[in-house]
Amino acid sequence: MSEQFTVVVVGLGGAGLALVRHLADAGLHVVGVDDDPGALERARRQDRPGHRVTLTRSLEDVARADLVVEAVPEPAALKRRVLAAIRPHLAPGTPVATTALTTALTALEEAAGADLFALRFLHADGLDAVEVARGPHAGEGAAERLEEVLTAAGITAHRVLDRPGSLAPGLLLGLLNRAAWMVHDGYATAEDVDTALRLGCGWEQGPLAVLDAIGLDTARDLLSRLARDDGHSEPAPVLDELIAAGALGRKSGRGFHVHGPAGGARRSVQPTAPPGCRVVVVGSGTMATGIAECFVRGGFATTLLARSEDSARAAAERVEFALGRTATAGEQEPGGHAAFAAGTDRSVLGGADIVVEAVVEDLAVKRRLFAELGALCPPHALLATSTSSLSVAECTEPAGRPADVLGLHFFNPAPLMRLVELVPLAGTSEHTLARARAVAERLDKQTVTCGDRAGFIVNALLFPYLNQALELLDADETTAAALDAAVKSVGGQPLGPVRLLDTVGADVALEVQRRLKDDPRLRAPRPAALLRELVEAGHLGRKTPGRGTRTYLAARAAAPVAAAA
């Protein structure tokens, strides 16, 4: 039973105090130790009725602990001093766990003694899983006792190698830092970045809200060490700016967002101009048919314009089947949708209020199309490209009407995904931008606004993260199954990176990552060697059934064995 275990937590800062609360909530007896009277007082104020918590400045309770957790801030010298102070009080075989994320256990083990482990996570609020690294000289009995205590506390342990940043924490810190750079560059607001990741990737909290939860000072220090020791990007300067202003995140009530009674208010997009009702979607693929379906459901008279009669017929069947399927399910009565047609007659462009380009992701093809749109569409028609990674300006420039164009990036599947990235250009008129927002609102979408850079918000954050995950796999730091499990459990993500890559497609990931690397403003790494191998071998993921990342890695691992035999 959990009541049998006593855990001593040394250091009652953010992580230590959250650990004390979590362990006590699980019914364990917890001793919180800190030599700062202020930290002890904060811990006393947060204690809850029914908790078995002892707060003290003394280490004498270490002698009867089943587990000791060192939770002081990250500098290795400080951790060594605290671990050395704990050591004389330890009973033989008692596991000691450090919360060090960027310091290797080999740098701490001599100070701590033999049975040293690392508990690795981003922040302890709502903690239900950790990555556990084992020191070189930690005994098996201590390892078993550590897992017993974690299990009693309802914490799942994922065993990992001892590396700076570990797996899920290091991957996610890289993404969080790129999000902070977007705000620093003035590329997008903190609210829009967080909304984009919540709606575009299914995150419960956006990346900047996560940074606020970690603590901006703590995150900045972790990122600085990872940049020095593990090749991460330097911390975004906006972190230093906020820290200097006393905005440390949730613990100070203010960071990238305001927390507490004044926080949480969201702006709503109000229509400020009539969007028009006649829509032409140019294209016949998955995105084009999905976007057309959205417009029909939104009450717009919609025409899908394809290159051939066969493409138009097939696209129309897909849209009409989707509309009929939901009508059959009772979502809307048959005949209740707006008018829809599909064809090849370009004259329909002459009466369009809104045109959305959703053709192949090829710059030359898009430029030819926008030259045609500029010539055929009526004055002041809203002309939008749905490109996901090309320059909106380069795609739309041949139209010759800068006030009327912008990017309108839907996400796949368009009928289900609520996010649309709006990408206005320097010449885009306020009228055009207002109309685009009104359109999105009528489609029941939520918009975020960003500048014209490769990948916009979501893809510019997502694909370097997937790329870094492949580098971990290529270096044999982990397995695909273990990485996905850790990122879902410890990182709180809806999908692990390997599963997500196979869903997106390795070929798409490679092309996007190349474009991100070509834009120096994005500080993106070159595509991982493993990503190039996957594409060359035709292991693209879901689009090539039975040939994804896991099957490729399994075949590659088996190849030397087969050769030796």
Beta strands, then each sheet from edge to edge (+ up, - down):
strand 1: 6-10
strand 2: 29-33
strand 3: 52-56
strand 4: 67-70
strand 5: 96-98
strand 6: 116-120
strand 7: 129-134
strand 8: 156-160
strand 9: 278-282
strand 10: 301-305
strand 11: 340-343
strand 12: 354-357
strand 13: 382-385
strand 14: 405-410
strand 15: 419-424
strand 16: 446-449
sheet 1: 3+ 2+ 1+ 4+ 5+ 6+ 7- 8-
sheet 2: 11+ 10+ 9+ 12+ 13+ 14+ 15- 16-
end
